[in-house]
Amino acid sequence: MNPLVKIIIEAGPLVAFFLSNWLAGIFWATGIFMAATVVALLLSWILTRKLAVMPLISAGFVAVFGVLTLWLHDETFIKVKVTLINALFGVLLLGGLLFGQTFLKYVMGEAIKMTEAGWRALTIRWGIFFIIVAIVNEVVWRMVTTDTWVNFKVALLPVTLVFALSQAPMMTKHMIQDDPKSPQ
């Protein structure tokens, strides 16, 4: 899939959430976020005929915590979703290392060929990043208004993008180059 199309599909639900919150409030935004997540998954499936694990897990969390938010009319659930999903990813990545598993390699291994040391370093960095995001979200949603929290949530997208780009030098250092003499 074209990287620009992928970013648009993945960012679409978040943009819909932000705009809906701005126009109609957190409960409408939650419902629209849920619907936009389903649309993003469908578009991804239509374009690639496969669904990545992380967006599926995220969609599950959006569905469960979105329904709880709307059903109980309590915005706490959609706020806590960010904490729990990031904590889950962080714990899975770092916990996997304790058992000799670099789960990021399973998620990204088709697209990137790196040494085991590279996968381990990248897994540690992403694991710590996810744990930090979970902690910061937990502090932020308890200390600010809902509208300010929504702005924080939207700001997480560019922060995550900058973090991902900042990993490029380390990843490049650990890349495995294809042997030009080997048959394709």
Contact map, one row per residue, 1 for C-alpha under 8 A:
1110110000000000000000000000000000000000000000110000000000000000000000000000000000000000000000000000000000000000000000000000000000000000000000000000000000000000000000000000000000000000
1111110000000000000000000000000000000000000000000000000000000000000000000000000000000000000000000000000000000000000000000000000000000000000000000000000000000000000000000000000000000000
1111111000000000000000000000000000000000000000000000000000000000000000000000000000000000000000000000000000000000000000000000000000000000000000000000000000000000000000000000000000000000
0111111100000000000000000000000000000000000000000000000000000000000000000000000000000000000000000000000000000000000000000000000000000000000000000000000000000000000000000000000000000000
1111111110000000000000000000000000000000000000000000000000000000000000000000000000000000000000000000000000000000000000000000000000000000000000000000000000000000000000000000000000000000
1111111111000000000000000000000000000000000100000000000000000000000000000000000000000000000000000000000000000000000000000000000000000000000000000000000000000000000000000000000000000000
0011111111100000000000000000000000000000000000000000000000000000000000000000000000000000000000000000000000000000000000000000000000000000000000000000000000000000000000000000000000000000
0001111111110000000000000000000000000000000000000000000000000000000000000000000000000000000000000000000000000000000000000000000000000000000000000000000000000000000000000000000000000000
0000111111111000000000000000000000000001001100000000000000000000000000000000000000000000000000000000000000000000000000000000000000000000000000000000000000000000000000000000000000000000
0000011111111100000000000000000000000001000000000000000000000000000000000000000000000000000000000000000000000000000000000000000000000000000000000000000000000000000000000000000000000000
0000001111111110000000000000000000000000000000000000000000000000000000000000000000000000000000000000000000000000000000000000000000000000000000000000000000001000000000000000000000000000
0000000111111111000000000000000000011001000000000000000000000000000000000000000000000000000000000000000000000000000000000000000000000000000000000000000000000000000000000000000000000000
0000000011111111100000000000000111011001000000000000000000000000000000000000000000000000000000000000000000000000000000000000000000000000000000000000000000000000000000000000000000000000
0000000001111111110000000000000010000000000000000000000000000000000000000000000000000000000000000000000000000000000000000000000000000000000000000000000001000000000000000000000000000000
0000000000111111111000000000000000000000000000000000000000000000000000000000000000000000000000000000000000000000000000000000000000000000000000000000000001000000000000000000000000000000
0000000000011111111100000000100110010000000000000000000000000000000000000000000000000000000000000000000000000000000000000000000000000000000000000000000000000000000000000000000000000000
0000000000001111111110000000110110000000000000000000000000000000000000000000000000000000000000000000000000000000000000000000000000000000000000000000000000000000000000000000000000000000
0000000000000111111111000000100000000000000000000000000000000000000000000000000000000000000000000000000000000000000000000000000000000000000000000000011001000000000000000000000000000000
0000000000000011111111100000100000000000000000000000000000000000000000000000000000000000000000000000000000000000000000000000000000000000000000000000000000000000000000000000000000000000
0000000000000001111111111101100100000000000000000000000000000000000000000000000000000000000000000000000000000000000000000000000000000000000000000000000000000000000000000000000000000000
0000000000000000111111111111100000000000000000000000000000000000000000000000000000000000000000000000000000000000000000000000000000000000000000000010010000000000000000000000000000000000
0000000000000000011111111000000000000000000000000000000000000000000000000000000000000000000000000000000000000000000000000000000000000000000000000010000000000000000000000000000000000000
0000000000000000001111111000000000000000000000000000000000000000000000000000000000000000000000000000000000000000000000000000000000000000000000000000000000000000000000000000000000000000
0000000000000000000111111111100000000000000000000000000000000000000000000000000000000000000000000000000000000000000000000000000000000000000000000000000000000000000000000000000000000000
0000000000000000000111111111100000000000000000000000000000000000000000000000000000000000000000000000000000000000000000000000000000000000000000000000000000000000000000000000000000000000
0000000000000000000110011111110000000000000000000000000000000000000000000010000000000000000000000000000000000000000000000000000000000000000000000100000000000000000000000000000000000000
0000000000000000000010011111111000000000000000000000000000000000000011001010000000000000000000000000000000000000000000000000000000000000000000000000000000000000000000000000000000000000
0000000000000000000110011111111100000000000000000000000000000000000000000000000000000000000000000000000000000000000000000000000000000000000000000000000000000000000000000000000000000000
0000000000000001111110011111111110000000000000000000000000000000000000000000000000000000000000000000000000000000000000000000000000000000000000000000000000000000000000000000000000000000
0000000000000000100000000111111111000000000000000000000000000000010011000000010000000000000000000000000000000000000000000000000000000000000000000000000000000000000000000000000000000000
0000000000000000000000000011111111100000000000000000000000000000010001000000000000000000000000000000000000000000000000000000000000000000000000000000000000000000000000000000000000000000
0000000000001001100100000001111111110000000000000000000000000000000000000000000000000000000000000000000000000000000000000000000000000000000000000000000000000000000000000000000000000000
0000000000001101100000000000111111111000000000000000000000000100000000000000000000000000000000000000000000000000000000000000000000000000000000000000000000000000000000000000000000000000
0000000000001000000000000000011111111100000000000000000000100110010000000000000000000000000000000000000000000000000000000000000000000000000000000000000000000000000000000000000000000000
0000000000000000000000000000001111111110000000000000000000000000000000000000000000000000000000000000000000000000000000000000000000000000000000000000000000000000000000000000000000000000
0000000000011001000000000000000111111111000000000000000000000000000000000000000000000000000000000000000000000000000000000000000000000000000000000000000000000000000000000000000000000000
0000000000011000000000000000000011111111100000000000000000100100000000000000000000000000000000000000000000000000000000000000000000000000000000000000000000000000000000000000000000000000
0000000000000000000000000000000001111111110000000000000000100000000000000000000000000000000000000000000000000000000000000000000000000000000000000000000000000000000000000000000000000000
0000000000000000000000000000000000111111111000000000000000000000000000000000000000000000000000000000000000000000000000000000000000000000000000000000000000000000000000000000000000000000
0000000011011000000000000000000000011111111100000000000000000000000000000000000000000000000000000000000000000000000000000000000000000000000000000000000000000000000000000000000000000000
0000000000000000000000000000000000001111111110000010001100000000000000000000000000000000000000000000000000000000000000000000000000000000000000000000000000000000000000000000000000000000
0000000000000000000000000000000000000111111111000000000000000000000000000000000000000000000000000000000000000000000000000000000000000000000000000000000000000000000000000000000000000000
0000000010000000000000000000000000000011111111100000000000000000000000000000000000000000000000000000000000000000000000000000000000000000000000000000000000000000000000000000000000000000
0000010010000000000000000000000000000001111111111110000000000000000000000000000000000000000000000000000000000000000000000000000000000000000000000000000000000000000000000000000000000000
0000000000000000000000000000000000000000111111111110000000000000000000000000000000000000000000000000000000000000000000000000000000000000000000000000000000000000000000000000000000000000
0000000000000000000000000000000000000000011111111000000000000000000000000000000000000000000000000000000000000000000000000000000000000000000000000000000000000000000000000000000000000000
1000000000000000000000000000000000000000001111111000000000000000000000000000000000000000000000000000000000000000000000000000000000000000000000000000000000000000000000000000000000000000
1000000000000000000000000000000000000000000111111110000000000000000000000000000000000000000000000000000000000000000000000000000000000000000000000000000000000000000000000000000000000000
0000000000000000000000000000000000000000000111111110000000000000000000000000000000000000000000000000000000000000000000000000000000000000000000000000000000000000000000000000000000000000
0000000000000000000000000000000000000000000110011111000000000000000000000000000000000000000000000000000000000000000000000000000000000000000000000000000000000000000000000000000000000000
0000000000000000000000000000000000000000100110011111101100000000000000000000000000000000000000000000000000000000000000000000000000000000000000000000000000000000000000000000000000000000
0000000000000000000000000000000000000000000000000111111100000000000000000000000000000000000000000000000000100000000000000000000000000000000000000000000000000000000000000000000000000000
0000000000000000000000000000000000000000000000000011111110000000000000000000000000000000000000000000000000100000000000000000000000000000000000000000000000000000000000000000000000000000
0000000000000000000000000000000000000000000000000001111111000000000000000000000000000000000000000000000000000000000000000000000000000000000000000000000000000000000000000000000000000000
0000000000000000000000000000000000000000100000000011111111100000000000000000000000000000000000000000000000000000000000000000000000000000000000000000000000000000000000000000000000000000
0000000000000000000000000000000000000000100000000011111111110000000000000000000000000000000000000000000000000000000000000000000000000000000000000000000000000000000000000000000000000000
0000000000000000000000000000000000000000000000000000111111111000000000000000000000000000000000000000000000000000000000000000000000000000000000000000000000000000000000000000000000000000
0000000000000000000000000000000000000000000000000000011111111100000000000000000000001000000000000000000000000000000000000000000000000000000000000000000000000000000000000000000000000000
0000000000000000000000000000000001001100000000000000001111111110000000000000000000000000000000000000000000000000000000000000000000000000000000000000000000000000000000000000000000000000
0000000000000000000000000000000000000000000000000000000111111111000000000000000000000000000000000000000000000000000000000000000000000000000000000000000000000000000000000000000000000000
0000000000000000000000000000000000000000000000000000000011111111110000000000000010001000000000000000000000000000000000000000000000000000000000000000000000000000000000000000000000000000
0000000000000000000000000000000011001000000000000000000001111111110000000000010010000000000000000000000000000000000000000000000000000000000000000000000000000000000000000000000000000000
0000000000000000000000000000000001000000000000000000000000111111111000000000000000000000000000000000000000000000000000000000000000000000000000000000000000000000000000000000000000000000
0000000000000000000000000000000000000000000000000000000000011111111100000000000000000000000000000000000000000000000000000000000000000000000000000000000000000000000000000000000000000000
0000000000000000000000000000000000000000000000000000000000001111111110000000110010000000000000000000000000000000000000000000000000000000000000000000000000000000000000000000000000000000
0000000000000000000000000000011001000000000000000000000000001111111111000000110000000000000000000000000000000000000000000000000000000000000000000000000000000000000000000000000000000000
0000000000000000000000000000000000000000000000000000000000000011111111100000000000000000000000000000000000000000000000000000000000000000000000000000000000000000000000000000000000000000
0000000000000000000000000000000000000000000000000000000000000001111111111100100000000000000000000000000000000000000000000000000000000000000000000000000000000000000000000000000000000000
0000000000000000000000000010010000000000000000000000000000000000111111111111110000000000000000000000000000000000000000000000000000000000000000000000000000000000000000000000000000000000
0000000000000000000000000010011000000000000000000000000000000000011111111110000000000000000000000000000000000000000000000000000000000000000000000000000000000000000000000000000000000000
0000000000000000000000000000000000000000000000000000000000000000001111111100000000000000000000000000000000000000000000000000000000000000000000000000000000000000000000000000000000000000
0000000000000000000000000000000000000000000000000000000000000000000111111100000000000000000000000000000000000000000000000000000000000000000000000000000000000000000000000000000000000000
0000000000000000000000000010000000000000000000000000000000000000000111111110000000000000000000000000000000000000000000000000000000000000000000000000000000000000000000000000000000000000
0000000000000000000000000000000000000000000000000000000000000000000111111111100000000000000000000000000000000000000000000000000000000000000000000000000000000000000000000000000000000000
0000000000000000000000000110000000000000000000000000000000000000000011001111111000000000000000000000000000000000000000000000000000000000000000000000000000000000000000000000000000000000
0000000000000000000000000000000000000000000000000000000000000000000010000111111100000000000000000000000000000000000000000000000000000000000000000000000000000000000000000000000000000000
0000000000000000000000000000000000000000000000000000000000000000110110000111111110000000000000000000000000000000000000000000000000000000000000000000000000000000000000000000000000000000
0000000000000000000000000000010000000000000000000000000000000100110010000011111111000000000000000000000000000000000000000000000000000000000000000000000000000000000000000000000000000000
0000000000000000000000000000000000000000000000000000000000000000000000000011111111100000000000000000000000000000000000000000000000000000100010000000000000000000000000000000000000000000
0000000000000000000000000000000000000000000000000000000000000000000000000001111111110000000000000000000000000000000000000000000000000000010000000000000000000000000000000000000000000000
0000000000000000000000000000000000000000000000000000000000001100100000000000111111111000000000000000000000000000000000000000000000000000000000000000000000000000000000000000000000000000
0000000000000000000000000000000000000000000000000000000000000000000000000000011111111100000000000000000000000000000000000000000000000100100000000000000000000000000000000000000000000000
0000000000000000000000000000000000000000000000000000000000000000000000000000001111111110000000000000000000000000000000000000000000001110110000000000000000000000000000000000000000000000
0000000000000000000000000000000000000000000000000000000000000000000000000000000111111111000000000000000000000000000000000000000000000100000000000000000000000000000000000000000000000000
0000000000000000000000000000000000000000000000000000000001001000000000000000000011111111100000000000000000000000000000000000000000000100000000000000000000000000000000000000000000000000
0000000000000000000000000000000000000000000000000000000000000000000000000000000001111111110000000000000000000000000000000000000001101100000000000000000000000000000000000000000000000000
0000000000000000000000000000000000000000000000000000000000000000000000000000000000111111111000000000000000000000000000000000000001100100000000000000000000000000000000000000000000000000
0000000000000000000000000000000000000000000000000000000000000000000000000000000000011111111100000000000000000000000000000000000000000000000000000000000000000000000000000000000000000000
0000000000000000000000000000000000000000000000000000000000000000000000000000000000001111111110000000000000000000000000000000001001100000000000000000000000000000000000000000000000000000
0000000000000000000000000000000000000000000000000000000000000000000000000000000000000111111111000000000000000000000000000000011111100000000000000000000000000000000000000000000000000000
0000000000000000000000000000000000000000000000000000000000000000000000000000000000000011111111110000000000000000000000000000001000100000000000000000000000000000000000000000000000000000
0000000000000000000000000000000000000000000000000000000000000000000000000000000000000001111111110000001000000000000000000000001000000000000000000000000000000000000000000000000000000000
0000000000000000000000000000000000000000000000000000000000000000000000000000000000000000111111111000011100000000000000000011011000000000000000000000000000000000000000000000000000000000
0000000000000000000000000000000000000000000000000000000000000000000000000000000000000000011111111100000000000000000000000011001100000000000000000000000000000000000000000000000000000000
0000000000000000000000000000000000000000000000000000000000000000000000000000000000000000001111111110000000000000000000000000000000000000000000000000000000000000000000000000000000000000
0000000000000000000000000000000000000000000000000000000000000000000000000000000000000000001111111111111000000000000000000000000000000000000000000000000000000000000000000000000000000000
0000000000000000000000000000000000000000000000000000000000000000000000000000000000000000000011111111110000000000000000010000000000000000000000000000000000000000000000000000000000000000
0000000000000000000000000000000000000000000000000000000000000000000000000000000000000000000001111111100000000000000000000000000000000000000000000000000000000000000000000000000000000000
0000000000000000000000000000000000000000000000000000000000000000000000000000000000000000000000111111100000000000000000000000000000000000000000000000000000000000000000000000000000000000
0000000000000000000000000000000000000000000000000000000000000000000000000000000000000000000000011111110000000000000000000000000000000000000000000000000000000000000000000000000000000000
0000000000000000000000000000000000000000000000000000000000000000000000000000000000000000000000011111111000000000000000000000000000000000000000000000000000000000000000000000000000000000
0000000000000000000000000000000000000000000000000000000000000000000000000000000000000000000010011001111111000000000000110010000000000000000000000000000000000000000000000000000000000000
0000000000000000000000000000000000000000000000000000000000000000000000000000000000000000000110010000111111100000000000000010000000000000000000000000000000000000000000000000000000000000
0000000000000000000000000000000000000000000000000000000000000000000000000000000000000000000010000000011111111000000000100110000000000000000000000000000000000000000000000000000000000000
0000000000000000000000000000000000000000000000000000000000000000000000000000000000000000000000000000011111111000000000100000000000000000000000000000000000000000000000000000000000000000
0000000000000000000000000000000000000000000000000000000000000000000000000000000000000000000000000000011111111100000000000000000000000000000000000000000000000000000000000000000000000000
0000000000000000000000000000000000000000000000000001100000000000000000000000000000000000000000000000001111111100000000000000000000000000000000000000000000000000000000000000000000000000
0000000000000000000000000000000000000000000000000000000000000000000000000000000000000000000000000000000111111111000000000000000000000000000000000000000000000000000000000000000000000000
0000000000000000000000000000000000000000000000000000000000000000000000000000000000000000000000000000000111111111100000000000000000000000000000000000000000000000000000000000000000000000
0000000000000000000000000000000000000000000000000000000000000000000000000000000000000000000000000000000001111111100000000000000000000000000000000000000000000000000000000000000000000000
0000000000000000000000000000000000000000000000000000000000000000000000000000000000000000000000000000000000011111100000000000000000000000000000000000000000000000000000000000000000000000
0000000000000000000000000000000000000000000000000000000000000000000000000000000000000000000000000000000000011111110000000000000000000000000000000000000000000000000000000000001000000000
0000000000000000000000000000000000000000000000000000000000000000000000000000000000000000000000000000000000001111111000000000000000000000000000000000000000000000000000000000001110000000
0000000000000000000000000000000000000000000000000000000000000000000000000000000000000000000000000000000000000001111111100000000000000000000000000000000000000000000000000010011100000000
0000000000000000000000000000000000000000000000000000000000000000000000000000000000000000000000000000000000000000111111100000000000000000000000000000000000000000000000000000011100000000
0000000000000000000000000000000000000000000000000000000000000000000000000000000000000000000000000000000000000000011111110000000000000000000000000000000000000000000000000000000000000000
0000000000000000000000000000000000000000000000000000000000000000000000000000000000000000000000000000000000000000011111111000000000000000000000000000000000000000000000000000010000000000
0000000000000000000000000000000000000000000000000000000000000000000000000000000000000000000000000000000000000000011111111100000000000000000000000000000000000000000000000110111000000000
0000000000000000000000000000000000000000000000000000000000000000000000000000000000000000000000000000010110000000011111111110000000000000000000000000000000000000000000000000000000000000
0000000000000000000000000000000000000000000000000000000000000000000000000000000000000000000000001000010000000000000111111111000000000000000000000000000000000000000000000000000000000000
0000000000000000000000000000000000000000000000000000000000000000000000000000000000000000000000000000000000000000000011111111100000000000000000000000000000000000000000000000000000000000
0000000000000000000000000000000000000000000000000000000000000000000000000000000000000000000000000000000100000000000001111111110000000000000000000000000000000000000000100010000000000000
0000000000000000000000000000000000000000000000000000000000000000000000000000000000000000000011000000011100000000000000111111111000000000000000000000000000000000000000000000000000000000
0000000000000000000000000000000000000000000000000000000000000000000000000000000000000000000011000000000000000000000000011111111100000000000000000000000000000000000000000000000000000000
0000000000000000000000000000000000000000000000000000000000000000000000000000000000000000000000000000000000000000000000001111111110000000000000000000000000000000000000000000000000000000
0000000000000000000000000000000000000000000000000000000000000000000000000000000000000000010010000000000000000000000000000111111111000000000000000000000000000000000000000000000000000000
0000000000000000000000000000000000000000000000000000000000000000000000000000000000000000111111000000000000000000000000000011111111100000000000000000000000000000000000000000000000000000
0000000000000000000000000000000000000000000000000000000000000000000000000000000000000000010001000000000000000000000000000001111111110000000000000000000000000000000000000000000000000000
0000000000000000000000000000000000000000000000000000000000000000000000000000000000000000010000000000000000000000000000000000111111111000000000000000000000000000000000000000000000000000
0000000000000000000000000000000000000000000000000000000000000000000000000000000000000110110000000000000000000000000000000000011111111100000000000000000000000000000000000000000000000000
0000000000000000000000000000000000000000000000000000000000000000000000000000000000000110111000000000000000000000000000000000001111111110000000000000000000000000000000000000000000000000
0000000000000000000000000000000000000000000000000000000000000000000000000000000000000000000000000000000000000000000000000000000111111111000000000000000000000000000000000000000000000000
0000000000000000000000000000000000000000000000000000000000000000000000000000000000100100000000000000000000000000000000000000000011111111100000000000000000000000000000000000000000000000
0000000000000000000000000000000000000000000000000000000000000000000000000000000001111110000000000000000000000000000000000000000001111111110000000000000000000000000000000000000000000000
0000000000000000000000000000000000000000000000000000000000000000000000000000000000100000000000000000000000000000000000000000000000111111111000000000000000000000000000000000000000000000
0000000000000000000000000000000000000000000000000000000000000000000000000000000000000000000000000000000000000000000000000000000000011111111100000000000000000000000000000000000000000000
0000000000000000000000000000000000000000000000000000000000000000000000000000001001100000000000000000000000000000000000000000000000001111111110000000000000000000000000000000000000000000
0000000000000000000000000000000000000000000000000000000000000000000000000000000100100000000000000000000000000000000000000000000000000111111111000000000000000000000000000000000000000000
0000000000000000000000000000000000000000000000000000000000000000000000000000000000000000000000000000000000000000000000000000000000000011111111100000000000000000000000000000000000000000
0000000000000000000000000000000000000000000000000000000000000000000000000000000000000000000000000000000000000000000000000000000000000001111111110000100100000000000000000000000000000000
0000000000000000000000000000000000000000000000000000000000000000000000000000001000000000000000000000000000000000000000000000000000000000111111111100100000000000000000000000000000000000
0000000000000000000000000000000000000000000000000000000000000000000000000000000000000000000000000000000000000000000000000000000000000000011111110000000000000000000000000000000000000000
0000000000000000000000000000000000000000000000000000000000000000000000000000000000000000000000000000000000000000000000000000000000000000001111111000000000000000000000000000000000000000
0000000000000000000000000000000000000000000000000000000000000000000000000000000000000000000000000000000000000000000000000000000000000000000111111101100000000000000000000000000000000000
0000000000000000000000000000000000000000000000000000000000000000000000000000000000000000000000000000000000000000000000000000000000000000000010111111100000000000000000000000000000000000
0000000000000000000000000100000000000000000000000000000000000000000000000000000000000000000000000000000000000000000000000000000000000000000010011111110000000000000000000000000000000000
0000000000000000000011000000000000000000000000000000000000000000000000000000000000000000000000000000000000000000000000000000000000000000000000001111111000000000000000000000000000000000
0000000000000000000000000000000000000000000000000000000000000000000000000000000000000000000000000000000000000000000000000000000000000000000000011111111100000000000000000000000000000000
0000000000000000000000000000000000000000000000000000000000000000000000000000000000000000000000000000000000000000000000000000000000000000000110011111111110000000000000000000000000000000
0000000000000000010010000000000000000000000000000000000000000000000000000000000000000000000000000000000000000000000000000000000000000000000000000111111111000000000000000000000000000000
0000000000000000010000000000000000000000000000000000000000000000000000000000000000000000000000000000000000000000000000000000000000000000000000000011111111100000000000000000000000000000
0000000000000000000000000000000000000000000000000000000000000000000000000000000000000000000000000000000000000000000000000000000000000000000100000001111111110000000000000000000000000000
0000000000000000000000000000000000000000000000000000000000000000000000000000000000000000000000000000000000000000000000000000000000000000000000000000111111111000000000000000000000000000
0000000000000110010000000000000000000000000000000000000000000000000000000000000000000000000000000000000000000000000000000000000000000000000000000000011111111100000000000000000000000000
0000000000000000000000000000000000000000000000000000000000000000000000000000000000000000000000000000000000000000000000000000000000000000000000000000001111111110000000000000000000000000
0000000000000000000000000000000000000000000000000000000000000000000000000000000000000000000000000000000000000000000000000000000000000000000000000000000111111111000000000000000000000000
0000000000100000000000000000000000000000000000000000000000000000000000000000000000000000000000000000000000000000000000000000000000000000000000000000000011111111100000000000000000000000
0000000000000000000000000000000000000000000000000000000000000000000000000000000000000000000000000000000000000000000000000000000000000000000000000000000001111111110000000000000000000000
0000000000000000000000000000000000000000000000000000000000000000000000000000000000000000000000000000000000000000000000000000000000000000000000000000000000111111111000000000000000000000
0000000000000000000000000000000000000000000000000000000000000000000000000000000000000000000000000000000000000000000000000000000000000000000000000000000000011111111100000000000000000000
0000000000000000000000000000000000000000000000000000000000000000000000000000000000000000000000000000000000000000000000000000000000000000000000000000000000001111111110000000000000000000
0000000000000000000000000000000000000000000000000000000000000000000000000000000000000000000000000000000000000000000000000000000000000000000000000000000000000111111111000000000000000000
0000000000000000000000000000000000000000000000000000000000000000000000000000000000000000000000000000000000000000000000000000000000000000000000000000000000000011111111100000000000000000
0000000000000000000000000000000000000000000000000000000000000000000000000000000000000000000000000000000000000000000000000000000000000000000000000000000000000001111111110000000000000000
0000000000000000000000000000000000000000000000000000000000000000000000000000000000000000000000000000000000000000000000000000000000000000000000000000000000000000111111110000000000000000
0000000000000000000000000000000000000000000000000000000000000000000000000000000000000000000000000000000000000000000000000000000000000000000000000000000000000000011111111000000000000000
0000000000000000000000000000000000000000000000000000000000000000000000000000000000000000000000000000000000000000000000000100000000000000000000000000000000000000001111111110000000000000
0000000000000000000000000000000000000000000000000000000000000000000000000000000000000000000000000000000000000000000000000000000000000000000000000000000000000000000111111111000000000000
0000000000000000000000000000000000000000000000000000000000000000000000000000000000000000000000000000000000000000000000000000000000000000000000000000000000000000000001111111100000000000
0000000000000000000000000000000000000000000000000000000000000000000000000000000000000000000000000000000000000000000001000000000000000000000000000000000000000000000000111111110000000000
0000000000000000000000000000000000000000000000000000000000000000000000000000000000000000000000000000000000000000010001000100000000000000000000000000000000000000000000111111111000000000
0000000000000000000000000000000000000000000000000000000000000000000000000000000000000000000000000000000000000000000000000000000000000000000000000000000000000000000000011111111000000000
0000000000000000000000000000000000000000000000000000000000000000000000000000000000000000000000000000000000000000000001000000000000000000000000000000000000000000000000001111111000000000
0000000000000000000000000000000000000000000000000000000000000000000000000000000000000000000000000000000000000000011011000000000000000000000000000000000000000000000000000111111100000000
0000000000000000000000000000000000000000000000000000000000000000000000000000000000000000000000000000000000000001111001000000000000000000000000000000000000000000000000000011111110000000
0000000000000000000000000000000000000000000000000000000000000000000000000000000000000000000000000000000000000000111000000000000000000000000000000000000000000000000000000000011111000000
0000000000000000000000000000000000000000000000000000000000000000000000000000000000000000000000000000000000000000100000000000000000000000000000000000000000000000000000000000001111100000
0000000000000000000000000000000000000000000000000000000000000000000000000000000000000000000000000000000000000000000000000000000000000000000000000000000000000000000000000000000111110100
0000000000000000000000000000000000000000000000000000000000000000000000000000000000000000000000000000000000000000000000000000000000000000000000000000000000000000000000000000000011111100
0000000000000000000000000000000000000000000000000000000000000000000000000000000000000000000000000000000000000000000000000000000000000000000000000000000000000000000000000000000001111110
0000000000000000000000000000000000000000000000000000000000000000000000000000000000000000000000000000000000000000000000000000000000000000000000000000000000000000000000000000000000111110
0000000000000000000000000000000000000000000000000000000000000000000000000000000000000000000000000000000000000000000000000000000000000000000000000000000000000000000000000000000001111111
0000000000000000000000000000000000000000000000000000000000000000000000000000000000000000000000000000000000000000000000000000000000000000000000000000000000000000000000000000000000011111
0000000000000000000000000000000000000000000000000000000000000000000000000000000000000000000000000000000000000000000000000000000000000000000000000000000000000000000000000000000000000111
